[in-house]
Amino acid sequence: MDRIVKAFLNSLAAWRHLIRSEKAFQQEAALLAVALPLGWFLAPDARSYIMLIGSVLLILIVEGLNTGIEAA
């Protein structure tokens, strides 16, 4: 259990670093903040809403992976 907690805390530190220092990640996080409430009104059903938010989350994940590769 201790290993899982340490991994989680390390992941949180990485996300904090991304949100503070990466401009592309900041823009995509702002997009997510806009898409969450706006998508609720624009999506015709729950499936479409989940796909909309999921695609924005996927962009954030890929940006995190890209930053990790650049750092390595």
MOHU-V929111 format. One record per residue. N is the residue number from 1. PHI is phi in whole degrees, 0 to 359 (none if undefined). BURIAL is 1 if it has 9 or more other C-alpha atoms within 8 Angstrom, else 0. Layout:
n->[N N]
phi->[PHI PHI]
burial->[BURIAL BURIAL]
This chain:
n->[1 2 3 4 5 6 7 8 9 10 11 12 13 14 15 16 17 18 19 20 21 22 23 24 25 26 27 28 29 30 31 32 33 34 35 36 37 38 39 40 41 42 43 44 45 46 47 48 49 50 51 52 53 54 55 56 57 58 59 60 61 62 63 64 65 66 67 68 69 70 71 72]
phi->[none 298 296 294 296 296 296 297 295 295 296 298 297 295 296 296 298 298 290 273 243 260 296 297 294 297 295 288 293 294 300 297 298 281 290 302 284 293 298 299 273 273 286 287 210 296 297 294 297 297 293 298 292 298 293 291 296 297 298 297 295 296 297 296 296 299 295 297 294 297 290 285]
burial->[0 0 0 0 0 0 0 0 0 0 0 0 0 0 1 0 1 1 1 0 0 1 0 0 1 1 0 1 1 0 1 1 0 0 1 1 0 0 1 0 0 0 1 0 0 0 0 1 1 0 0 1 1 0 0 1 1 0 1 1 0 0 1 1 0 0 0 0 0 0 0 0]
